[in-house]
Amino acid sequence: MTIYLDAVWALNYFLDLMLLMLTGAMVKERVTKRRLLFGAFVASLIVPLSLYFPNTFLTSIVGKLLYSLLIVFCTFRFISIHRTLKLLLIFYFITFAIGGGLIALHHMAQSPVGMSDSGILTFSKGYGDPVSWLFILIGFPFVWLFTKRRLDKHAVEKIRYDQLYRVTLKMNGRTFSTDGYIDSGNQLVCPMTKKPVVIADQSFLKQWFAEVEWKQLKESHASLDFDNIPKAWEDSIHVVPYQGVEGGSNFLLALRPEKLTIQYDEDEIITNNVLIGIQFDNLTTDHLYHCLLQPEIIKLSNINTA
């Protein structure tokens, strides 16, 4: 049997890269491209090591575990033991999930495929079975996208809508905090920027405005005369068109924040990829909360574990 190491190594490298990208996306980790590329390179080294040193320590269960820890460390850095173990388990889960999906599809197509602990490999004569290689090149991104979408959907579905969360908003260099409610009915997304829209009421937002500025803003919204928007806020105002429950078209004035932070249980969700829709009234009569949070923020934002 002839094995073309460069071809197998290259394939394994790109598959490992995508697995690490999905791992980072699942845990909402910000990983630099350099670290992702380096981590994928370290992971792909299992190919020549397995071929040239088949009886090495790395082929044992303990060796494979330690090698996987090295991959996680090289890609995501070491911050704490708990975080590293969490990343390791997620990395294995994604590897087995995608690898299992490919094996199932290959079994249906009766094409050979082999899977290692650090990724997925194909071994056959020459450059491999053309159907198997083509299937992996097409099937892997398909299974990868399917897995990512299912994980994203699960992240939204598991949100506990019956709890309030501390929200901190920074705009124009000033920061204030309030309580927010994750509203499953708030699916408002700006059709132009595709950013989710958080609704905040006047009792919270007026802290950033002088009384005359808030009056101008309110009048601009009522008359749709956007030339009357306060000069200090012209660059921060965004107009979001939306369709009301009656079917008519409406416009919502929204603000572009510098940073939005949500205290989600023991984690912090930090993002600036949102718009803050202005509610010129109070959201509740008892002032229990002042923000309606968009569920999409949970899966699109960077999560920092405390």
C-alpha positions in Angstrom: 0.0 0.0 0.0 1.3 3.4 -0.9 0.5 6.4 1.2 1.1 9.9 0.0 2.0 11.7 3.3 1.8 15.2 1.9 -1.7 14.7 0.6 -3.0 13.0 3.8 -1.3 15.6 6.0 -2.7 18.5 4.0 -6.2 17.1 4.2 -5.9 16.4 8.0 -4.6 19.9 8.6 -7.6 21.6 7.0 -10.0 19.3 8.8 -8.4 19.9 12.1 -8.5 23.7 11.4 -12.3 23.5 10.9 -12.7 21.4 14.0 -10.8 24.0 16.1 -12.8 26.8 14.5 -16.1 25.1 15.5 -14.8 24.5 19.0 -14.0 28.2 19.4 -17.4 29.2 18.0 -19.2 26.8 20.4 -17.6 28.2 23.5 -17.6 31.8 22.1 -13.9 32.1 22.4 -12.0 34.8 20.5 -9.1 33.0 18.9 -6.6 34.7 16.6 -6.0 33.3 13.2 -2.4 32.7 14.0 -3.3 30.5 17.0 -5.9 28.6 14.9 -3.4 27.9 12.2 -0.7 26.9 14.7 -3.1 24.6 16.6 -4.2 22.9 13.4 -0.6 22.3 12.5 0.1 20.7 15.9 -3.0 18.6 15.5 -2.0 17.5 12.0 1.4 16.3 13.2 -0.3 13.1 14.4 -0.2 12.0 10.8 3.6 11.7 10.3 4.1 10.7 13.9 1.6 7.8 13.6 3.2 6.6 10.3 6.9 6.9 11.3 6.5 6.0 14.9 3.6 3.5 15.1 4.6 2.2 18.5 5.2 5.6 20.1 3.7 6.7 23.4 1.3 8.9 21.6 -0.6 5.9 20.3 -1.6 4.9 23.8 -4.8 6.3 25.5 -2.8 8.5 27.9 -0.6 9.7 25.0 -3.6 10.6 22.9 -5.2 12.5 25.8 -1.9 14.4 26.5 -1.6 15.2 22.8 -5.2 16.5 22.7 -4.4 18.7 25.7 -1.4 20.1 23.8 -3.6 20.9 20.8 -6.1 22.8 23.1 -3.3 24.6 24.9 -1.6 25.7 21.6 -4.9 27.0 20.2 -6.7 28.5 23.1 -3.9 29.1 25.7 -4.0 28.0 29.3 -6.0 30.2 31.7 -7.4 27.7 34.2 -7.7 23.9 34.6 -11.5 24.1 34.5 -11.5 26.1 31.2 -8.9 23.8 29.6 -10.8 20.6 30.5 -14.0 22.2 29.2 -12.4 23.0 25.9 -10.9 19.5 25.7 -14.3 17.9 26.2 -16.0 20.2 23.6 -13.1 19.5 21.2 -13.7 15.7 21.5 -17.4 16.1 21.3 -17.2 18.1 18.0 -14.6 15.7 16.6 -16.7 12.6 17.4 -20.0 14.3 16.3 -18.6 15.4 12.9 -16.5 12.3 12.5 -19.6 10.1 13.3 -21.7 12.0 10.8 -19.1 11.5 8.0 -18.7 7.8 8.9 -22.5 7.3 8.7 -22.6 9.0 5.4 -19.6 7.1 4.1 -21.2 3.9 5.3 -24.3 4.6 3.3 -22.1 5.3 0.3 -19.8 2.3 1.1 -16.7 4.5 1.0 -13.8 3.8 3.4 -12.9 6.4 6.0 -10.8 6.3 9.2 -10.8 8.7 12.2 -8.1 9.6 14.6 -8.3 11.3 18.0 -7.1 14.6 16.6 -9.1 14.6 13.4 -10.2 12.5 10.5 -7.9 10.7 8.1 -8.3 8.6 4.9 -5.8 5.9 4.1 -5.9 3.9 0.8 -3.8 3.4 -2.3 -2.2 6.3 -4.0 -4.0 9.5 -3.3 -6.9 7.6 -1.9 -10.2 6.5 -3.3 -11.4 9.5 -5.5 -15.0 9.0 -4.3 -13.9 9.0 -0.6 -11.7 12.1 -1.0 -14.3 14.0 -2.9 -17.0 13.0 -0.4 -14.9 14.2 2.5 -14.0 17.5 0.8 -17.7 18.1 0.2 -19.3 16.3 3.1 -17.1 17.7 5.9 -18.1 21.3 5.3 -21.7 20.2 5.0 -21.6 18.3 8.3 -19.6 21.1 9.9 -22.2 23.7 9.0 -25.1 21.4 10.1 -23.5 20.8 13.5 -22.7 24.5 14.0 -26.3 25.5 13.2 -27.7 22.9 15.5 -25.4 24.0 18.3 -26.3 27.7 17.7 -30.0 26.8 17.8 -29.6 24.8 21.0 -27.7 27.8 22.6 -30.8 30.0 21.9 -33.3 27.3 23.0 -31.7 26.7 26.3 -31.9 30.3 27.4 -34.0 30.7 30.5 -36.5 33.3 29.6 -38.0 33.6 33.1 -34.9 35.3 34.6 -33.6 38.8 34.7 -30.0 39.7 33.9 -27.8 42.6 34.8 -27.2 44.8 31.7 -24.4 47.4 31.4 -24.5 49.8 28.5 -21.7 52.1 27.4 -22.4 55.0 24.9 -20.7 58.2 24.3 -18.1 57.4 27.0 -20.7 57.0 29.7 -21.8 53.7 31.3 -25.0 52.8 33.2 -26.5 49.6 34.3 -30.1 48.2 34.7 -32.0 44.9 34.6 -32.9 43.3 31.3 -35.3 40.5 30.3 -34.6 38.0 27.6 -37.7 38.2 25.5 -38.4 35.1 23.3 -40.8 37.3 21.3 -38.2 39.9 20.5 -36.7 38.7 17.1 -36.2 42.2 15.8 -33.1 42.4 13.5 -32.1 45.4 11.5 -32.7 44.4 7.8 -29.7 46.5 6.6 -27.0 45.7 9.2 -28.4 42.3 10.3 -27.7 43.3 13.9 -30.1 42.1 16.6 -32.0 45.0 18.3 -32.3 45.4 22.0 -35.2 47.5 23.2 -34.5 49.9 26.0 -37.0 52.3 27.6 -36.8 56.0 28.3 -36.3 55.8 32.0 -33.0 54.1 31.3 -31.8 55.8 28.2 -32.5 59.4 29.4 -29.5 59.2 31.6 -27.3 59.7 28.5 -29.3 62.7 27.2 -29.9 66.3 28.3 -33.5 67.1 28.7 -33.6 69.2 25.5 -31.8 66.5 23.5 -34.3 63.9 24.6 -37.2 66.2 23.6 -35.6 66.7 20.1 -35.1 63.0 19.7 -38.7 62.3 20.7 -40.0 64.9 18.3 -37.9 63.5 15.5 -39.4 60.1 16.0 -42.9 61.4 16.1 -42.6 63.5 13.0 -40.0 61.4 11.1 -38.0 64.6 10.8 -34.5 63.3 11.2 -32.9 66.7 10.6 -34.0 67.5 14.2 -31.8 64.8 15.8 -29.4 66.3 18.4 -26.1 67.1 16.8 -24.1 65.2 19.4 -25.9 62.0 18.5 -26.1 62.2 14.7 -23.4 59.6 14.2 -24.8 57.2 16.7 -28.5 57.2 15.5 -29.7 54.4 13.2 -33.2 54.1 11.7 -34.6 50.5 11.8 -37.6 49.8 9.6 -39.9 47.0 10.9 -43.4 45.6 10.4 -45.8 46.0 13.2 -48.3 43.4 14.4 -51.0 45.1 12.4 -49.0 44.6 9.3 -48.1 48.3 8.8 -44.5 49.5 8.3 -42.9 51.5 11.1 -39.6 53.0 12.0 -37.6 52.6 15.2 -34.8 54.9 16.2 -31.8 53.0 17.5 -28.5 53.8 19.0 -25.1 52.2 18.2 -23.5 51.4 21.6 -19.8 51.2 22.3 -20.3 48.1 24.4 -23.1 46.0 25.8 -22.4 43.7 28.8 -24.8 41.1 30.1 -24.2 39.2 33.4 -25.5 35.8 32.3 -25.3 33.5 35.4 -21.6 33.2 36.1 -20.6 34.4 32.6 -20.3 37.8 31.0 -21.6 38.3 27.5 -19.9 41.3 25.8 -20.7 42.6 22.4 -21.0 45.8 20.4 -22.6 44.0 17.5 -26.1 45.2 18.4 -28.4 48.2 18.1 -30.3 49.7 21.1 -33.9 50.5 20.0 -35.4 53.5 21.8 -38.8 53.0 23.5 -40.2 56.4 24.3 -42.1 55.0 27.3 -41.5 52.6 30.1 -41.5 48.9 29.4 -43.2 47.9 32.6 -45.4 49.9 35.1 -43.5 48.4 38.1 -40.1 49.3 36.5 -39.0 45.7 37.0 -36.7 45.8 34.0 -35.8 48.4 31.4 -34.4 46.3 28.5 -35.8 43.6 26.3 -32.9 41.5 25.2 -32.7 39.7 21.9 -32.1 35.9 22.3 -29.7 36.0 19.3 -27.2 37.9 21.4 -26.4 34.8 23.4 -25.1 32.9 20.4 -23.5 35.8 18.6 -21.5 37.4 21.4 -18.2 36.7 23.1 -18.7 35.0 26.5 -16.1 35.5 29.2 -16.2 32.9 32.0 -15.8 34.5 35.4 
